[in-house]
Amino acid sequence: MDNTLLPHLLRTEYDLARPVPPGTVFGTLAPEEEMRAAEGLGELPYPPVSTHHEGLAFDAARGELRAKVWGKVFLAEDGIRFAPTWNISEDRMLLTLEVDAQDCLGQEVTEERLRESLPPLLANLDLDPQPLREALEQSRKAGGFVFVALLRGLFPEPGIDGRLNLLLRQEQRVGTLREDGSMDYRERGGLRFVNQGDALAELHPPVPGTPGFDILGEAVPPREPREAKVRIGKNVEAAQGRDGVTLFTAAIKGIFHFRNDTLEVSELLEINGDVDLATGNIRARQGGVHVKGAVRSGCVIEAQGDVIVEGLIEDADITAGGLVVSGGVLMSGRNRIVAAGNVAAKFFQNAEVQAGGDVVAQLEITHSKIVAGGDVSVVGARGIIRGGHIISGGNITAHILGNEARGATIVEIRPANREEQELIDQRAGLTEELERMDTALGSEEPMTALMAAPEEDRRILVELIKARGRLQGEIRALDVQILEARHVLRERLAALRVQALRRVFSGVEVVIMGKRLSVTADMEASRFRRDADSRKIIID
């Protein structure tokens, strides 16, 4: 509040813009009617003295206010407050003082007067007098308050968190495009072939920090460094090295992965040519499949791990517990690719793809139905999405959306909220259990039923009532978590975009969480997003 209103609350002879020395009765409360008559003070309680009055003594009988320490008087929303000019930070790492060379009585403020009124907690401290002297001199020259730091603690030196150093770097790329237009799959970055004994990663342990000291000389412990999150998956061996470093190596020849904090080498079945009538369908009960040729029409590959096809996938069904990478996907709409991880290819034509992760194309996605848990992107310089229906749990990015034929191209962002669904399923299970308990307890109030029950049944009823209360508490906690999950989804949705880096043709339909926008005229580079306030699709 405005300090100019203080005279309507407090009768004083002193200049309360200056600090009040300890022991000074610096004012007497004005009568309530005078306070009520002043504009802007009608909401204050009477007596208008804040309960937050550290360093202030209030004599209610006399209406007097007396300073117990050096401090400043000011008006807050709940009344008159008093702020000590000596201030120790909450963490006790900093001692500060607001210095004025003159007090509210018009008397000179000296170093000796300030030292005589040190807070009891600081009485035994050996303060350097120089900063205080310099601050008093500055105040005399400036004619007002000067803020000075008199003592600082020594902050602890934080420890170093444990870290995992991957010796085989992974990048999110489809591969390296050769000059002849083919793909070099051994340079794709996101897929690393390893031999038995190859070093995969090093786990460095945490390094403890050094304690600090607060202004009172008490030790301040450093933050405990965190262990790096890492789990050893299949076909990985660990060995202790120097300085507590753990070295992880491949136990077999295969493909290296690091996902969900887990190091793993998946087994790999190699097919040196095509998968066709000569090889028959491939069903790998463990590990992945590496096809050095193509997968021909009508064939099936099923693998617990990754499926890597250096040639084309032609009208074939592919199911992978990991990722799928191919030289190209050429289908007629009757077959599909299902992968728990990413799916990447040079192009997709008339394909049906369902991916738990990202779907990445080098050149084009044409007349295809794509459902991806992550992003969908066409990364080449002329990358295009034309025709079909793209559903992404993340961003959708291409240089061109649609084509000159203005055929229907639907690009849709539909992020899945798996966490919310899991919580809802848990709640449904608990609700069913609660309903069974309610049936067992009957329609009466639990306590009424307990009092009316025979002695031999009361112990069972008590346990039922306790269990019922625990269930109700768990359901309430799940309700809070469901709301939090929905909030997280809204924040995530606000950051998602459908993006055309060069052009959008008319005929494209953009759908974001059920909201639809039809592009009726060709557009240059554009980004589409869902506005959280209007819940409409906005074009940037």
Salt bridges, closest charged atoms under 4 A:
GLU32 OE2 - ARG36 NH2 3.17
GLU34 OE1 - ARG11 NH2 3.25
ASP78 OD1 - ARG81 NE 3.14
GLU98 OE1 - LYS72 NZ 3.40
ASP100 OD1 - ARG18 NH1 2.60
ASP103 OD2 - ARG113 NH2 2.91
GLU108 OE2 - ARG140 NH2 3.35
GLU111 OE2 - ARG115 NE 3.20
GLU111 OE1 - ARG133 NE 2.89
GLU137 OE1 - ARG140 NH1 3.41
ASP161 OD1 - ARG223 NH2 3.22
ASP161 OD2 - ARG226 NH2 3.25
GLU171 OE1 - ARG173 NE 3.15
ASP184 OD1 - ARG178 NH2 3.61
GLU202 OE1 - HIS204 NE2 3.50
ASP214 OD2 - ARG92 NE 3.39
GLU218 OE1 - ARG92 NH2 2.71
GLU264 OE2 - ARG259 NH2 3.97
GLU270 OE2 - HIS290 ND1 3.91
GLU270 OE1 - LYS292 NZ 3.89
ASP274 OD2 - ARG296 NH2 3.09
GLU302 OE1 - ARG283 NE 3.26
ASP306 OD2 - HIS257 NE2 2.24
GLU310 OE2 - HIS290 NE2 2.92
GLU314 OE2 - ARG296 NH1 2.78
GLU364 OE1 - ARG386 NH2 2.73
GLU412 OE1 - HIS389 NE2 2.88
GLU412 OE2 - ARG414 NE 2.98
GLU420 OE2 - ARG486 NE 2.59
ASP438 OD1 - ARG468 NE 2.66
GLU455 OE1 - ARG458 NH1 3.70
ASP479 OD1 - ARG427 NE 2.48
GLU491 OE2 - HIS487 NE2 2.92
GLU509 OE1 - ARG516 NH1 2.49
ASP522 OD2 - ARG406 NH2 2.33
ASP522 OD2 - ARG503 NH2 3.48
ASP531 OD1 - ARG529 NH1 3.78
ASP540 OD2 - ARG529 NE 2.99
